[in-house]
Amino acid sequence: METTLGLRERKKAATRQALHEAALRLALEHGLERVTVEAIADAASVSRRTFSNYFANKEEAILHRDQQRLRRLLRLVRERPEGEPPRTALSRAALQVVEDGYDPVWLAHRDLLRGHPSLLAHQVAAYGAVERDLAAELARRLADDPAAALRARVLAATFLASLRAAIQHWVEHPELVLADVVEAALRYGVRG
């Protein structure tokens, strides 16, 4: 259920995307430690202040695409039918995100993440926030279960860990079909 954005929202989205792409390109070309917020702003043809209106730091700008995918995943779970079992809702939402595809730039992004602890720390924090929101959604769906809160937390954590493992496995074995890898990982990890 996508909404049509007005001109102002489209311009903001385009600026945010330009900053993300500039940050990622500069980090890939020069290494994360050599990239500054000023260089990112210059590469995107905006001011330092404009950068700060969109992102708190260069790591956040670099991880923007991951943030978008995580927010979309959460939204898709929330949009699943009310009576759908949690495992089914999670799996179907994950497969919808996978259908968006993953391009070579995203693969380079993943390689960049492996080598930089500051990016990994930001990514872990982002996953933690989504895990909390996802657990809250699952607890709402499991309201009749006396152990709903704990079950929802475990299910959310297991789901996200399974999804991360699947994507990492696929990055290491790109000849595989990502949707198949995700489905298998979710079968192994998420029991609902």
C-alpha positions as CSV (number, residue, x, y, z in Angstrom):
1,M,0.0,0.0,0.0
2,E,2.3,2.7,-1.3
3,T,1.2,6.3,-1.0
4,T,1.8,9.0,-3.6
5,L,4.3,11.6,-2.4
6,G,4.0,15.3,-3.0
7,L,6.7,17.3,-4.7
8,R,8.3,18.4,-1.4
9,E,8.5,14.8,-0.1
10,R,9.9,13.6,-3.4
11,K,12.6,16.3,-3.2
12,K,13.5,15.3,0.3
13,A,13.6,11.7,-0.7
14,A,15.9,12.5,-3.6
15,T,18.2,14.6,-1.4
16,R,18.4,11.8,1.2
17,Q,19.1,9.3,-1.6
18,A,21.8,11.5,-3.1
19,L,23.5,11.9,0.2
20,H,23.4,8.1,0.8
21,E,24.8,7.4,-2.7
22,A,27.6,10.0,-2.2
23,A,28.5,8.6,1.2
24,L,28.6,5.0,-0.1
25,R,30.6,5.9,-3.2
26,L,33.1,8.0,-1.3
27,A,33.5,5.2,1.4
28,L,34.0,2.6,-1.3
29,E,36.5,4.8,-3.2
30,H,38.5,6.3,-0.3
31,G,37.8,4.1,2.7
32,L,35.4,5.0,5.5
33,E,38.0,6.6,7.7
34,R,38.9,9.2,5.0
35,V,35.3,10.2,4.3
36,T,34.0,13.4,6.0
37,V,30.5,14.8,6.3
38,E,31.7,17.8,4.4
39,A,32.9,15.6,1.5
40,I,29.6,13.8,1.3
41,A,27.7,17.1,1.3
42,D,30.0,18.5,-1.4
43,A,29.6,15.3,-3.5
44,A,25.8,15.6,-3.2
45,S,25.9,19.4,-4.0
46,V,24.3,20.3,-0.6
47,S,25.5,22.2,2.4
48,R,26.8,20.6,5.6
49,R,23.7,21.9,7.3
50,T,21.5,20.2,4.8
51,F,23.4,16.9,5.4
52,S,22.6,17.3,9.1
53,N,18.9,17.7,8.4
54,Y,18.9,14.2,7.0
55,F,21.6,12.3,8.8
56,A,23.3,12.5,12.2
57,N,26.7,11.2,10.8
58,K,28.3,9.5,7.8
59,E,27.6,6.0,9.1
60,E,23.9,6.8,9.2
61,A,24.1,8.1,5.6
62,I,26.0,5.0,4.4
63,L,23.4,2.6,6.1
64,H,20.4,4.5,4.7
65,R,19.5,1.7,2.3
66,D,19.6,-0.9,5.1
67,Q,17.4,1.4,7.2
68,Q,14.9,1.6,4.4
69,R,14.7,-2.1,4.0
70,L,14.3,-2.7,7.7
71,R,11.5,-0.1,7.9
72,R,9.8,-1.6,4.9
73,L,10.0,-5.1,6.4
74,L,8.4,-3.8,9.6
75,R,5.7,-2.1,7.6
76,L,5.0,-5.2,5.6
77,V,4.6,-7.3,8.8
78,R,2.2,-4.7,10.2
79,E,0.2,-4.9,6.9
80,R,-0.2,-8.7,7.0
81,P,-3.7,-10.0,7.8
82,E,-4.6,-10.0,11.5
83,G,-5.3,-13.7,11.8
84,E,-2.2,-14.8,10.0
85,P,0.2,-16.8,12.2
86,P,3.4,-14.8,13.2
87,R,5.7,-17.2,11.3
88,T,3.7,-16.8,8.1
89,A,3.5,-13.0,8.4
90,L,7.2,-12.7,9.0
91,S,8.1,-15.1,6.1
92,R,5.8,-13.4,3.6
93,A,7.1,-10.0,4.6
94,A,10.7,-11.1,4.2
95,L,10.1,-12.6,0.8
96,Q,8.4,-9.4,-0.4
97,V,11.5,-7.4,0.6
98,V,13.7,-10.0,-1.1
99,E,11.6,-9.5,-4.3
100,D,12.9,-5.9,-4.4
101,G,16.3,-7.4,-5.4
102,Y,19.8,-6.7,-4.3
103,D,22.2,-5.0,-6.7
104,P,26.0,-5.0,-7.0
105,V,26.2,-1.7,-5.1
106,W,24.5,-3.3,-2.2
107,L,27.0,-6.2,-2.3
108,A,29.9,-3.8,-2.2
109,H,28.1,-2.1,0.7
110,R,28.0,-5.4,2.6
111,D,31.7,-5.9,2.0
112,L,32.4,-2.4,3.4
113,L,30.4,-3.3,6.5
114,R,32.5,-6.3,7.2
115,G,35.6,-4.2,7.7
116,H,34.4,-1.3,9.8
117,P,33.3,-1.7,13.4
118,S,31.7,1.8,13.5
119,L,29.3,0.8,10.7
120,L,28.6,-2.5,12.3
121,A,27.8,-0.8,15.6
122,H,25.3,1.5,13.8
123,Q,23.8,-1.5,12.0
124,V,23.4,-3.5,15.2
125,A,21.6,-0.5,16.8
126,A,19.3,-0.3,13.8
127,Y,18.5,-4.0,14.0
128,G,17.9,-3.6,17.7
129,A,15.3,-0.8,17.2
130,V,13.5,-2.8,14.5
131,E,13.6,-5.9,16.7
132,R,11.8,-4.0,19.5
133,D,9.2,-2.7,17.1
134,L,8.8,-6.1,15.5
135,A,8.4,-7.8,18.9
136,A,5.7,-5.2,19.9
137,E,3.8,-6.0,16.7
138,L,4.1,-9.8,17.3
139,A,3.1,-9.4,20.9
140,R,0.0,-7.6,19.7
141,R,-0.8,-10.4,17.4
142,L,-0.2,-13.0,20.2
143,A,-2.3,-11.2,22.8
144,D,-4.2,-14.3,23.7
145,D,-0.9,-16.1,24.6
146,P,0.1,-15.6,28.3
147,A,3.7,-15.7,27.3
148,A,3.2,-13.3,24.4
149,A,5.8,-10.8,25.4
150,L,8.7,-13.3,25.7
151,R,7.5,-15.3,22.7
152,A,7.3,-12.2,20.6
153,R,10.9,-11.1,21.6
154,V,12.4,-14.5,20.9
155,L,10.5,-14.7,17.6
156,A,11.6,-11.2,16.4
157,A,15.2,-11.9,17.4
158,T,15.3,-15.3,15.7
159,F,13.6,-13.9,12.6
160,L,16.1,-11.1,12.2
161,A,19.1,-13.3,12.9
162,S,17.8,-15.9,10.4
163,L,17.4,-13.2,7.8
164,R,20.9,-11.8,8.4
165,A,22.4,-15.3,8.2
166,A,20.5,-16.0,4.9
167,I,21.7,-12.8,3.3
168,Q,25.2,-13.3,4.4
169,H,25.2,-16.9,3.1
170,W,23.8,-15.6,-0.2
171,V,26.5,-12.9,-0.5
172,E,29.1,-15.7,-0.1
173,H,27.2,-17.9,-2.5
174,P,25.7,-15.6,-5.2
175,E,25.0,-18.5,-7.5
176,L,22.1,-19.4,-5.2
177,V,18.6,-17.8,-5.4
178,L,18.2,-15.4,-2.5
179,A,14.5,-16.1,-2.0
180,D,15.3,-19.8,-1.7
181,V,18.1,-19.1,0.9
182,V,15.8,-16.9,2.9
183,E,13.0,-19.4,2.9
184,A,15.3,-22.2,4.0
185,A,16.9,-20.0,6.8
186,L,13.5,-19.0,8.1
187,R,12.4,-22.6,8.1
188,Y,15.5,-23.5,10.2
189,G,15.3,-20.6,12.5
190,V,11.7,-19.3,12.9
191,R,9.2,-21.8,14.4
192,G,6.5,-19.3,15.4
